[in-house]
Amino acid sequence: MVMANPTLLLQSFFFFFFFFFFLLPCLSWSCPEYQKQALLQFKSSILAINSSFHTLDSWNSSSSNCCLWDKVTCSSSSNSNSTSTSSVVIELHLSDLSAPLMPSNLLAPLFFIRSLRVLDISHNFIYGQIPALRLGNLSNLVHLDLSWNSIEGQIPALGFGNLSNLVHLDLSVNSINGQIPALGFGNLSNLVHLDLSRNFIEGQIPALGFGNLSNLVHLDLSVNSINGQIPALGFGNLSNLVHLDLSWNSINGQIPALGLGNLNNLVHLDLSRNSINGQIPALGLGNLSNLVHLDLSRNRFNGSIPLQLFQLKYLQYLDLSSNRLSGELPEEIGNLTKLQRLSLRRNNFANGIPSSISYLRELEELDLDNNSLSMEIPCDIGNLSNLSSLSLGKNKLTGGVPASMQKLNKLNSLYLEGNLLTGEIPFWLFDFKDLQSLLLGGNNLTWNNNMKIVPKCRLFDLSLRSSGLQGDIPEWISTQTDLSYLDLSMNQLHGPFPQWLAEFHFLIYLFLSHNKLSGSLPTALFQSSQLLNILALSHNNFSGELPKNIGDAGSLRFLMLDGNNFSGPIPQSISQISSLELLDLSRNRLSGNIFPVFDPQANLWYADFSSNQFSGEVPTTFPPIINTLALGGNKFSGALPLNLKKLRNLERLELQENNISGELPNSLLQISHLRVLNLRNNSLQGSIPKTLSNLQNLRILDLSSNNLTGEIPIEFVNHLTGMTPNLTLHTSGFYDVITFSFNFFSTEFAVNELIVNWKKVKQGLSSHYIDMYFLLDLSNNQLSSEIPASLGTLKALKMLNLSFNKLFGKIPASLGDLQNVEGLDLSHNKLSGPIPFAFTKLQQLTTLDVSNNKLTGRIPIGGQMNTMADPNFYANNSGLCGFQIRVPCPGDLPPAPKLQERDNKKEPWILLEAVGIGYPVGFLLTIGIIFLAGYFNPSPPSNCRHHHPHRLIRQRI
């Protein structure tokens, strides 16, 4: 018998295997021709926009079977009229095609493939509205993903009504607007996943809009503009819901008591970043026994945390931060033994941190900062062996850093800043190998300046603010070359700025203010390779000229060099820092008459050059965006420049204590946003222009100590609407403390106060509260007119000073309408007449000076006027009287004699008797006198006592 050739048998086997498993399916299961043509038409539409599109190169007419094309999936289906089988397209995975912008109507050919079950066209650049009608043809669709496109318009009211088999619908990250249709999803009873997040959807959540979606497991409506309340029954039927995200909206009102209580399968609940108020419902959330993730942060919840919340034994993530919660942290918090992240920051929790917190052995992040927590840090906190981030800053914690913290081997971030901690800073803190952020500043902790340490960590963030550091900046910091944030402010450091610190190329935020550092600044600090964003060197002893290469620090946003001894001109290169927002060079010895010219597109909004030795004309070389410009306390001269008007966004302009002359130009009056205008102590002349009334937003106007003449214009007063109380104030751009956030923490630094004459004393007004101060100071000029009665309409005024002028006439009674005035100075004028009785209505008055005038009459009694009893404030008014100056007024009755007091009970009867006798006797005497007067002139009687009783009686009657 002839043996079969093994080689031939093997070849035959591979032939039949290849034929049945590869060739036969391709030959008999080809996709229908109409589906192939639909796909080719879709590709052709893209090529018409961009001929270089190659992502779908496998789609070509020469290939007979589209089931073999990329991103296409087919499935066999039986033909009832034939024994043959055919293939149909059931899935198109067209995400991230790297195609150009495509209008949504380019999708039209795809809607002819009615066998489609999965259509994914996410992460493209599709724009236009949702093709509602054509999309409805795909009745077999189970999965539809249109996310991460630029689709706009509204969700079609009935656009998804025919897609009754739909299980997954994702429209997230588009530009869809309008409201959620009340019935738009009503027929999608099989829907399991619905994502509408990151759009522009507005309006309320429909009361019954999701009621029929009983199979829904995932619902995401986050990052929209949805408002109104959470519907009481809107989620009640969604008993299978596992994931619910309503965060980043404008939802308000309270959480309905039973609105979430039926969602027993809920695992993930996020309501953060809304405006939800009221208390956290105890029963509503307490029933969510399967909850793993709960985020209620950045709302307006108040009250205490319900104890039922601590029964959620599966909870791993709990964030209640940035609310108005209060009370104590209960010991029951220790029940959440599976918790991995706990954040209660920015609330009003008080008293101590419960010791039971040490039971949370799975905890990785603990954030309790910005509360009112007191007492000591629990000594067992070191038992949280998995802790990587611990934030307890900005509380009132006392005691030292617990020694048990040495056991936190996984610690990455430690934030204890801004408490009342005491004792030495432990050296073992620098032994944590994974430690990257260490913030200990703003406590009563002290640094052992004799301690030599060799850190085992590589820090990114370090704060030892106000920690008693002395001498040079510690050398060990030079090993921390990865530092991006360093705060050593408010210590006793001295010596020069270290060269090694200037060469830290990753440094972004550097705070060395309020020390005794000296010398010049190294040029390496401003090299173009630097990433410096904030440089705060205020209140040191630095000297010399500013480095000429300062403009190379292209990333600088905040530069604060005030309160030093820098001299010379401002480097012209500083104007090249286009990112610069805040520049403070005040209180130095800088000089020169040429200012840097900033680009009109620059971002500088705050510039303070006050208290230096600059000269020449007032500079105007700043960008139009500038909000605050402080040039006071220099030697600027000449007239106010006409082109000041180009700084149209100025709200605060300070030019006090210079040598500015000339008249107030009309160009200044075109800066309509001005809120603060300070021209005190210059040499301005002429009259106050009536057009000053254009500055209707003025809160503080100081023109004192100039040579202004003429009258106080009535028009000027009538239009200072910024000083009227019924004006709605918009948020000011002023800040006394600027807060910025970096990673998980924030820090603050101060901005200079506004110096004004307040109640006869130079006083700094906090910039943050400038909108609360209303001041008008026209003192120390040569104004000569009556005081306009319309000044009484400026009811928001807190201080009015018209002293040392030549004002005459009477004090208007309308000044008694200044209901908020605290200081009123009318001294050293030529005012006459009485002090208006209306001054008794000034309930906020604490300082009044009307001395050195020509006032007469009684000083009013009542209200705060009874406390204005310093005679110096009424001096040199020869006609005034009153108890305030201990001068009796004419007509004041002397005290009645004591005898009369004893006979007070008889006085009514005496009066009646006297009236009965006096009238007839008086009548007869009068007739007798008239009769005798015609014949002789009698001498006056020697005793007139008979008449006195009658006069006394008549006075009493």
HELIX and SHEET records of a PDB file:
HELIX    1   1 PRO A    6  PHE A   18  1                                  13    
HELIX    2   2 PHE A   19  LEU A   23  3                                   5    
HELIX    3   3 LEU A   24  SER A   28  1                                   5    
HELIX    4   4 GLU A   33  ILE A   49  1                                  17    
HELIX    5   5 CYS A   66  LEU A   68  5                                   3    
HELIX    6   6 SER A  104  PHE A  112  5                                   9    
HELIX    7   7 ALA A  132  LEU A  135  1                                   4    
HELIX    8   8 ALA A  282  GLY A  286  1                                   5    
HELIX    9   9 LEU A  307  GLN A  311  5                                   5    
HELIX   10  10 GLU A  331  ASN A  335  5                                   5    
HELIX   11  11 SER A  355  TYR A  359  5                                   5    
HELIX   12  12 CYS A  379  ASN A  383  5                                   5    
HELIX   13  13 ALA A  403  LYS A  407  5                                   5    
HELIX   14  14 PHE A  427  ASP A  431  5                                   5    
HELIX   15  15 GLU A  475  THR A  479  5                                   5    
HELIX   16  16 GLN A  499  ALA A  502  1                                   4    
HELIX   17  17 THR A  523  PHE A  526  5                                   4    
HELIX   18  18 LYS A  548  ASP A  552  5                                   5    
HELIX   19  19 GLN A  572  GLN A  576  5                                   5    
HELIX   20  20 LEU A  642  LYS A  646  5                                   5    
HELIX   21  21 ASN A  666  GLN A  670  5                                   5    
HELIX   22  22 LYS A  690  ASN A  694  5                                   5    
HELIX   23  23 ILE A  714  ASN A  718  1                                   5    
HELIX   24  24 THR A  721  MET A  723  5                                   3    
HELIX   25  25 SER A  767  MET A  772  5                                   6    
HELIX   26  26 ALA A  789  THR A  793  5                                   5    
HELIX   27  27 ALA A  813  ASP A  817  5                                   5    
HELIX   28  28 PHE A  837  LYS A  841  5                                   5    
HELIX   29  29 GLY A  863  THR A  867  5                                   5    
HELIX   30  30 PRO A  871  TYR A  874  5                                   4    
HELIX   31  31 PHE A  883  ILE A  885  5                                   3    
HELIX   32  32 LYS A  898  ARG A  902  1                                   5    
HELIX   33  33 ASN A  904  LYS A  906  5                                   3    
HELIX   34  34 GLU A  907  ALA A  933  1                                  27    
HELIX   35  35 HIS A  948  ARG A  956  1                                   9    
SHEET    1   A31 VAL A  72  SER A  78  0                                        
SHEET    2   A31 THR A  85  HIS A  93 -1                                        
SHEET    3   A31 VAL A 118  ASP A 120  1                                        
SHEET    4   A31 HIS A 143  ASP A 145  1                                        
SHEET    5   A31 HIS A 168  ASP A 170  1                                        
SHEET    6   A31 HIS A 193  ASP A 195  1                                        
SHEET    7   A31 HIS A 218  ASP A 220  1                                        
SHEET    8   A31 HIS A 243  ASP A 245  1                                        
SHEET    9   A31 HIS A 268  ASP A 270  1                                        
SHEET   10   A31 HIS A 293  ASP A 295  1                                        
SHEET   11   A31 TYR A 317  ASP A 319  1                                        
SHEET   12   A31 ARG A 341  SER A 343  1                                        
SHEET   13   A31 GLU A 365  ASP A 367  1                                        
SHEET   14   A31 SER A 389  SER A 391  1                                        
SHEET   15   A31 SER A 413  TYR A 415  1                                        
SHEET   16   A31 SER A 437  LEU A 439  1                                        
SHEET   17   A31 ASP A 461  SER A 463  1                                        
SHEET   18   A31 TYR A 485  ASP A 487  1                                        
SHEET   19   A31 TYR A 509  PHE A 511  1                                        
SHEET   20   A31 ILE A 534  ALA A 536  1                                        
SHEET   21   A31 PHE A 558  MET A 560  1                                        
SHEET   22   A31 LEU A 582  ASP A 584  1                                        
SHEET   23   A31 TYR A 606  ASP A 608  1                                        
SHEET   24   A31 THR A 628  ALA A 630  1                                        
SHEET   25   A31 ARG A 652  GLU A 654  1                                        
SHEET   26   A31 VAL A 676  ASN A 678  1                                        
SHEET   27   A31 ILE A 700  ASP A 702  1                                        
SHEET   28   A31 LEU A 775  ASP A 777  1                                        
SHEET   29   A31 MET A 799  ASN A 801  1                                        
SHEET   30   A31 GLY A 823  ASP A 825  1                                        
SHEET   31   A31 THR A 847  ASP A 849  1                                        
SHEET    1   B 4 MET A 102  PRO A 103  0                                        
SHEET    2   B 4 ILE A 126  GLN A 129  1                                        
SHEET    3   B 4 SER A 150  GLN A 154  1                                        
SHEET    4   B 4 SER A 175  ASN A 177  1                                        
SHEET    1   C 9 GLU A 202  GLN A 204  0                                        
SHEET    2   C 9 SER A 225  GLY A 228  1                                        
SHEET    3   C 9 SER A 250  GLY A 253  1                                        
SHEET    4   C 9 SER A 275  GLN A 279  1                                        
SHEET    5   C 9 ARG A 300  GLY A 303  1                                        
SHEET    6   C 9 ARG A 324  GLU A 328  1                                        
SHEET    7   C 9 ASN A 348  ASN A 351  1                                        
SHEET    8   C 9 SER A 372  GLU A 376  1                                        
SHEET    9   C 9 LYS A 396  THR A 398  1                                        
SHEET    1   D 2 THR A 422  GLU A 424  0                                        
SHEET    2   D 2 ASN A 444  THR A 446  1                                        
SHEET    1   E10 GLN A 470  GLY A 471  0                                        
SHEET    2   E10 GLN A 492  GLY A 495  1                                        
SHEET    3   E10 LYS A 516  GLY A 519  1                                        
SHEET    4   E10 ASN A 541  GLU A 545  1                                        
SHEET    5   E10 ASN A 565  GLY A 568  1                                        
SHEET    6   E10 ARG A 589  GLY A 592  1                                        
SHEET    7   E10 GLN A 613  GLY A 616  1                                        
SHEET    8   E10 LYS A 635  ALA A 639  1                                        
SHEET    9   E10 ASN A 659  GLY A 662  1                                        
SHEET   10   E10 SER A 683  LEU A 684  1                                        
SHEET    1   F 2 THR A 709  GLY A 710  0                                        
SHEET    2   F 2 GLN A 782  LEU A 783  1                                        
SHEET    1   G 2 VAL A 737  PHE A 742  0                                        
SHEET    2   G 2 PHE A 745  ALA A 750 -1                                        
SHEET    1   H 2 LEU A 754  TRP A 758  0                                        
SHEET    2   H 2 VAL A 761  LEU A 765 -1                                        
SHEET    1   I 4 PHE A 808  LYS A 810  0                                        
SHEET    2   I 4 LYS A 830  GLY A 833  1                                        
SHEET    3   I 4 LYS A 854  ARG A 858  1                                        
SHEET    4   I 4 GLY A 879  CYS A 881  1                                        
END                                                                             
